[in-house]
Amino acid sequence: MEKITFFIILSVISFISTNASSATRVVGGEIAEEGQFPYQISMRRNGLHYCGGSILTKNFVLTAAHCVGSDDGNGTFILHDPKTLTVRAGSIDRFMGGVLVRVGEIVAHENYGKFLNDVALLRLEEPLIFSKFIQPIPLASIDVQPGENVTISGWGRLEQGGDIPRHLQWNTLTVISRSECKTQIGFNTDALVCLAHAIDNGACNGDSGGPATYNGEVIGIAGFVHGGCGSKYPDGYAKVYYHVDWIKKHSDL
């Protein structure tokens, strides 16, 4: 069985150890235009891009649980110190522009584990000021059906083991059925949405926590790749529609 790995970046070091591919951009995507994804943020740890996320309200950002903590080696999930985290909003440039806001609190899903329930919220120390370049995105109001195209975005590596882009990238992937997801990567759960893509396309390290969107709503949270970035296998995203009640309960929505 091919290795399943998170696409997170830790101090700009990749966790993925499978064979490299010859993809370009997030992976195989395009550079975003200013204001194209006003809900997208760069989550930063100790000043470096670490994960992505989506603005839900002036006070809360949606991201992945594996972005906000780590296993202590004994099976206990330990949250990062929120003081080490900041959020850059309103810019497609991960180095500059927009605003930097400190994280005041982290809330991770209590049942996160084994790549499932990979959902977390960041409460910001100061509320965002909405503008043309900083906007919230609504939560999924429907369960997106197989065959529909969705948009992903992030600052993930341009290829397996490759460079991290300075500017936000985006790509289009396709929802596949739960049964097809089970056949291809062994997951059989409503908590996950699997997104298929052509070879040398898809998410990669640094895209973790970032959004998959459909009809102007966030429907997925970037979680993991199977067989390396841009492989023949679908990418795994936490299904927002499945987690809507949890997200609302722990935020100000």
Residue, then its C-alpha position, 0 to 999 in steps of 0.5 A: m500500500e502506498k504511503i499516506t502523508f499529511f501535506i504540512i510544512l514544518s520550518v519549511i521541511s517536508f514530511i513526505s518521503t515518497n518518490a518525486s514527481s515532475a509537477t509544477r505549482v500547487v501541484g500543476g496549478e496557476i498563480a492566483e490574482e490579487g483578491q481572487f481568494p480573499y478568504q485564504i490565509s497563510m498560517r505561520r508558525n514562528g514566522l514561517h508559512y506552515c499551513g493554509g486556512s479559511i476565514l469564517t468570521k472576523n474572529f475565526v479561521l478554519t484549518a486542519a487539526h494536524c496543523v495545530g498540534s502533534d503527537d507526543g509519542n505516546g498517543t496524546f495530541i498536544l496543541h501548539d502554543p498559540k503564541t507561536l502562530t500568526v495569520r497573514a490575511g489579504s495577500i497572495d504573497r506569503f512574505m508580505g502584504g495584507v495584515l498579520v494577526r496573532v492567534g489567541e486560541i486553538v480549538a482542535h476536534e476532540n476526535y481527531g486521529k488516523f487522518l479523520n476529523d482533521v478540523a480545527l479553529l483559530r480564534l484571532e487576538e484581534p478581529l479582521i477588518f474586511s475589505k476587497f482582499i479580506q472576506p469570509i467564506p460560508l460553510a458548505s450548505i450541501d454535500v457536493q456530489p461526485g463528478e463536481n469540480v472544486t477549487i483548491s488553493g494554497w502555498g504548497r510545494l510546486e512538486q514533490g520535494g520541490d520549492i515553496p511558491r512565494h505567491l498563492q496557487w490554485n487548481t481544479l480537482t474533482v469529487i469522487s464517490r465514497s465507494e471510489c475513495k475506498t477502492q483507491i485509498g481505503f477510506n470509507t467514511d462520510a467525514l472525508v471528501c476525496l478529490a481526484h486529479a490528473i497526474d502531476n496535479g493536486a495538493c502538496n506540503g504547505d497546502s494543509g488546512g487550506p480550502a476546497t471550495y464549490n459555488g462560493e462555499v468551503i467544502g473541504i479542508a486539505g488533509f493528506v496525499h496518498g503516494g506523494c504529491g501529484s500521484k495517481y491517487p486522490d487527495g483527502y480533505a476533511k468534509v466541511y458539510y459533515h463537520v458543520d455543527w462542530i464548527k458552528k458550536h466552537s466558533d461565533l457563526 
